[in-house]
Structures are given as C-alpha cells and as structure tokens.
Amino acid sequence: MAKTKTKTSTDVLATNTSAPPINIGISDKDRAAIAGGLGKLLADTYTLYLTTHNFHWNVTGPMFNTLHTMFMTQYTELWTAVDPVAERMRSLGHAAPGSYAQFSELSSIPDVPTTPPKALEMVRILVQGHEAVARTARSIFPLADKAGDEPTADLLTQRLTVHEQAAWMLRSLLEE
C-alpha cells in the first residue's frame, strides 16, 4: 500500500510564489486614478527639486547668502518628499515614473532655464513652481476622498502645507 504524502506549509509556499491580488479596500480603477495623479505630483516635485538645486548652485548678487541657504533648505525638503510619493504609488500597486522623459511628460512645471536667471527671477520661478505643485496635489484630493484613501489624503495635506508655505516665503522676497 502506497503512503500519501501530506503537504507541509513549506510545500505550499514553494508552489505558490505569485503575489495575491491587492485587496486594500480601494478598487483597481480608483487605485489607478490616484496613482496617475501621484505620478504627476512626483514629476512636479522632482522637476521643482531640480530647478531649486540648479538655482542654489547658480544664484548670484547681493542676496546670495540668503537665497543660497533658502534654496538648499527647499531642495533638501523636495528631495526627501519624492520617496513617500513614489512609495505610495507602489503601495497602490502601480509603478512610479523615474526617468527624465517620464517626468518631462507628466510635469506641469517647465524645465529650468538653461541660462541661470537673475536672483529675483529665480524666486519668481520658484513661487510659480511651488504653486503648481500645490495645484497638482489639490487635484488628487477628490480621487482620494471618493476612494476613502486616507493615507494618500494625509500625504497630500503634508505636501500642500509645505508648498503653500514655501510659495508664501518666496513671494515675500518679491514685495517691495
């Protein structure tokens, strides 16, 4: 009489190597829409990071020390911000864009000027950039709200706070 082999948990794990479908309480369609918006937010954030870093390197004039330091603070915050946005996309089951070509296609922010502008023009460009990122973040709220996606809504709230405050501080430098 032949003995039947009982499957162990190790045997089951070895034969079932595919990941189960994502089931976090948000539909596939809503996750895709939210991830699409987050991809635009990621592209805007990265583009603004690159612009701010460029201006940090190239600022000149009587406000050099102030702007050089301010730009460094801002580009450091932007650099830190890209990871949580990309990781939220991954949590929703979608790949994060990560190439300059993708960022260029998705971003609402124009590329940095090839010739560095004067210091106050840099400030003006950064005000517009922070406001653009805020608009992009705000546009995702209805999607996150409809889907009950609190982690994305929390992330968006954090990003809005940073960008609106940065725009205000930069704008203050332009007032006479």
Order of alpha helices (4+ residues) and beta strands (2+ residues): alpha-alpha-alpha-alpha-alpha-alpha
